[in-house]
Amino acid sequence: MKKRILQMAVALCSVSLLYADNFEIIRMTMPEVKIDGKVCRRGDTFSDKSVIAWEKGKEQVIKARNTRTMEIVRFYSTEFQRKHAASVKDYFVQNKRMSTRSIGVSLDDLAEKLEDMRFYLVDTIGIESPVPVDKVSYVASYSVGKLKVTKTLPTAGNSFLIVRTMFEPYDTVGNIKLRISLCSKDLSEEYMLTDKMRIRILPRFIDD
């Protein structure tokens, strides 16, 4: 029996190692960061068991590539701290923000997610549309003091994009509340999805 348990334990360890994820740093909002006690910069790698030593009191972002799946992932210091995540793996387990790919297929679902999700903006946020983007337009508006700014959002694939440049020349680190509407292509008809989409604009990547 003990031998059988030992064999199972070894097998489980082997599976765990087989599917362990590593991440290559592509960009950061800071020149360097300590991961597992080692100073890391662009091009360095770390694992899903790694511990990132974020600088206290600063909003920092690491953009990395999963070397196994090639998926691009962003790690936010604010989310690590909010979820009390000790390691990268803890971050994934505890981070319950829905990815844009999992947004539902109805407009009501989309409206609910836009209000419920926590969005962080460094350069671009892509949100999957439940309707073909070549048939409609997505329009965003926000206020700066007494000035109201309205922008027709760009698209990519079947997603609409919220890009940092849409806030210029009012680009600043801080909180923005957006109104998002779904419109006909000629903008003659409008369906408001939400006026409560919350976005936190974070510092730029250092090579911007």
C-alpha positions in Angstrom: 0.0 0.0 0.0 2.8 2.5 0.9 4.5 1.7 -2.3 1.3 2.4 -4.3 0.8 5.7 -2.5 4.5 6.6 -3.2 4.0 5.8 -6.9 0.9 7.9 -7.1 2.6 10.8 -5.4 5.5 10.6 -7.9 3.0 10.5 -10.8 1.2 13.5 -9.5 4.5 15.4 -9.1 5.4 14.5 -12.7 2.1 15.8 -14.0 2.5 19.0 -12.0 6.0 19.5 -13.5 4.8 18.7 -17.0 2.1 21.4 -16.9 4.1 24.0 -15.0 3.9 27.4 -16.7 6.8 29.8 -17.3 6.5 33.4 -18.3 8.9 35.6 -20.3 8.8 39.3 -19.4 7.9 41.4 -22.5 7.3 44.8 -21.1 7.0 46.5 -17.7 6.0 49.9 -16.3 9.2 49.9 -14.2 12.8 49.2 -15.3 13.2 46.1 -13.1 11.4 44.0 -10.5 12.5 41.4 -7.9 11.0 38.0 -8.5 12.0 35.1 -6.2 14.7 37.5 -4.7 16.3 38.0 -8.1 16.3 41.3 -10.1 14.5 40.7 -13.3 14.2 42.8 -16.4 12.7 42.5 -19.9 13.5 39.1 -21.4 13.9 37.3 -18.1 11.6 34.4 -17.2 9.8 33.3 -14.1 7.4 30.4 -13.2 3.9 30.1 -11.9 5.3 29.4 -8.5 7.3 32.6 -8.4 6.8 35.4 -5.9 6.8 38.9 -7.3 8.1 41.6 -4.9 5.9 44.6 -6.0 7.0 48.0 -4.8 4.6 49.2 -2.1 2.4 52.2 -2.9 3.0 52.0 -6.6 0.8 50.7 -9.4 2.9 48.4 -11.5 2.3 46.1 -14.5 4.2 43.2 -16.0 3.3 42.1 -19.5 4.5 38.6 -20.1 4.2 35.6 -22.5 3.4 32.1 -21.4 6.2 30.1 -22.9 4.1 27.0 -23.2 0.9 28.4 -24.6 2.3 31.7 -26.0 -0.6 33.5 -24.4 0.0 37.1 -23.4 -0.7 37.8 -19.7 -0.7 41.0 -17.7 0.1 41.0 -14.0 -1.2 43.9 -12.0 0.3 44.8 -8.6 -3.0 46.2 -7.5 -4.7 42.9 -8.1 -2.0 40.9 -6.3 -2.4 43.1 -3.3 -6.2 43.2 -3.4 -6.4 39.4 -3.6 -3.4 38.9 -1.2 -1.9 36.6 -3.8 1.4 35.1 -2.5 2.5 33.7 -5.9 1.7 33.9 -9.6 -0.3 30.7 -9.3 -2.3 32.2 -6.4 -3.0 35.2 -8.6 -4.6 33.0 -11.3 -6.6 31.1 -8.7 -7.9 34.1 -6.8 -8.3 36.5 -9.7 -12.0 36.1 -10.6 -12.2 38.9 -13.2 -13.7 37.4 -16.3 -11.6 37.4 -19.4 -13.0 39.2 -22.4 -13.2 35.9 -24.2 -15.7 34.6 -21.8 -18.2 37.4 -22.0 -21.7 36.0 -22.8 -23.5 36.1 -26.1 -26.3 38.5 -25.2 -26.3 42.3 -25.0 -27.7 42.1 -21.5 -24.8 39.8 -20.4 -22.3 42.2 -22.0 -23.9 45.2 -20.2 -23.7 43.3 -16.9 -20.1 42.4 -17.3 -19.1 45.9 -18.3 -20.5 47.1 -15.0 -19.3 44.2 -12.8 -15.7 43.7 -14.2 -12.7 45.6 -13.0 -10.7 47.0 -15.9 -7.1 48.2 -16.0 -5.8 50.2 -18.9 -2.1 50.4 -19.9 -2.4 50.6 -23.7 -5.4 48.6 -25.0 -8.4 46.7 -23.6 -10.2 44.4 -26.1 -13.7 43.2 -25.3 -15.5 40.6 -27.4 -18.7 41.7 -29.1 -21.8 39.5 -29.0 -22.8 40.9 -32.4 -20.7 41.3 -35.6 -18.7 44.5 -35.3 -19.0 45.2 -39.0 -22.7 45.7 -38.5 -22.6 48.1 -35.5 -20.5 50.7 -33.9 -19.5 51.0 -30.2 -19.3 54.5 -28.8 -17.8 55.6 -25.5 -18.2 58.8 -23.7 -16.7 60.3 -20.5 -16.5 63.6 -18.8 -13.5 65.8 -18.0 -14.8 68.5 -15.7 -17.7 70.1 -17.6 -16.4 68.8 -20.9 -18.0 65.7 -22.4 -15.8 63.6 -24.7 -17.3 61.1 -27.2 -15.4 58.5 -29.2 -16.3 55.8 -31.7 -14.3 52.8 -30.6 -12.0 51.0 -33.0 -12.3 47.2 -33.5 -10.1 44.2 -34.1 -11.5 40.8 -35.1 -14.9 40.7 -33.4 -13.8 42.8 -30.4 -14.2 46.5 -29.7 -11.2 48.3 -28.3 -10.7 50.9 -25.6 -7.3 52.4 -26.3 -5.2 54.8 -24.1 -5.0 57.4 -26.9 -8.8 58.0 -26.7 -8.2 59.9 -23.4 -5.7 62.2 -24.9 -5.1 65.1 -24.3 -6.6 64.3 -20.9 -4.4 61.2 -20.5 -3.7 60.7 -16.8 -3.2 58.0 -14.3 -6.4 57.5 -12.4 -10.1 56.4 -12.5 -12.4 57.0 -15.4 -16.1 56.2 -15.7 -17.3 55.4 -19.2 -20.7 55.3 -20.9 -20.7 52.6 -23.6 -23.4 52.5 -26.2 -24.1 50.2 -29.1 -25.1 52.1 -32.2 -26.1 51.6 -35.8 -23.3 52.2 -38.3 -24.6 55.6 -39.2 -25.0 56.4 -35.4 -28.7 57.2 -36.0 -29.8 54.6 -33.4 -28.4 54.0 -30.0 -28.7 51.4 -27.3 -26.9 52.3 -24.0 -25.1 49.3 -22.5 -23.9 51.0 -19.4 -22.9 54.4 -18.0 -20.9 52.8 -15.1 -17.9 51.1 -16.8 -15.0 51.7 -14.4 -11.5 51.9 -15.8 -8.3 52.5 -13.9 -5.6 54.1 -16.1 -2.2 52.8 -15.0 1.4 54.1 -15.7 2.7 53.6 -19.2 5.2 50.9 -20.1 8.7 52.3 -19.8 9.6 51.8 -23.4 6.6 53.8 -24.7 
